[in-house]
Amino acid sequence: MEDYVALDVKTANSSRASICAIGIAQFKNGELTNSLYSLVNPHEPFAARNTATHGIDAAAVANAPAFTELVPLLHRWLDHQLVVSHTNFDISALRQTMAKYKRPQLTFKYFDSYVICQQLVDYPHHRLADMAAYFGIHNPQEHHALNDAQTCGHIIAALVAHHEAPTLNTLLNTAGFHQLGVSSQIEQKKFQQTSVLDLMDISEDVKTADFGRFTPAALFYQRNVVLTGNLQLMTRATAFQKITAVGGTPQNTLSETTNFLVVGHTNPRVVGNDGKSPKIRKAEEMNRIFPVITIIGESDFLKAIAQ
C-alpha cells in the first residue's frame, strides 16, 4: 500500500488560523511507524466551546512553541507527502495558519477520509468516532490531536483491508475520486469527486516542487539531477525527495537536459576496475563535446541538499 501521513489539528477558537495542537502520524504499508505531537501557543483567546471539546486552554499552552517555531518541522513531516485528514478542516486550518504568519504554504497532495467513508461505509454517521467504532479501532482519548491523527490513519488502513483493495489508489478510485487534492504555494486544488473518467495513479510518489519558497542560490535550484551508484547515508528515494525539497528535479537517466550527476559508491566487480558506471562514462562522453554536466560526489551532494 502507498505510504501516507495522517494529520489532525485543534484550534483555540472559531478561527481556523488559531491552531493550538498538531498531531501527525506516519503510516507505511498501513502500519503506524512514527508520530509527532505538539501543543501550540496561538497567542489568541480560547473559546469556552473549543476548550470544552479538546481540553486545551491558555494555561496549557503558556510554555508551548509558537506556530512559526514549528514550521521547519512541519516541512520535514508534510512536504511532498500524501496527507489524509478526517474532513477538510485540518488542511484548511493548516493553510490559513501558514497564511496568517505569511509563511509559504507547505507542498503536499491530500485526501479526506470522511468523504471516502461516506461513499464506502454503510453507516448512519461518518464522524471519526463513528468510524473508529465501526472498524473496532481504539482511540484512547478522543479530540486529542495525536490520537485523532493516528485513528484517522488506522481508518484508512481498515478501509483498504475491508474492501480488499490491493492499493490505496484502488480504494480512492472505487470511492469515485479520480484526483487528489493539492496544496502548495502556487496551487490549491480541493479533493472532490469529479467527472473525470481516467483513473488516477498515485502508486508513483509524484513530487511537486514549490519554487516559491526556494532560494535561487541553492546549487540544485531548477536543475536536473541524476544519481549513480549507492549513497552511503540515504536511499535513492530519500535522495530524490531531498533534491526536490531544494528546488531540483531528479532524473532517472542522463539526457541533454541533465545538469548534475551525483556519484555514490560503485562496485568494481560490476562496473569495472576504474569504478565508472555507464552513467559516469556517458556523462564524460557528453562533456567532451560540450561540458554541461557537473559530476559531484556524495559529500558535495549532502552540502547541496542542506542549503
Protein Blocks (a to p, Z undefined) as FASTA:
>chain_A
ZZddddddddfblblklcfbdcddddeehiafbdcdddddehpacdfklmmmnopafklm
mmgccfklmmmmmmmmmgopacddehjklmmmmmmmmmmnopacdddddddfklmmmmmm
ccfbfcfklmmmmnopacfbghiaklmmmmmmmmmmmmmmmnopabfklmmmmnopabdc
dddfkbccdddddfbfbdcdfkbccddddfklpcfkbmkgopacddedjdfkbcfklmmm
mmmmnopacdfbdcfkbfbdcdddddfklnojnopafklmmmmmmmmmoccbccddfklm
mmmmmZZ
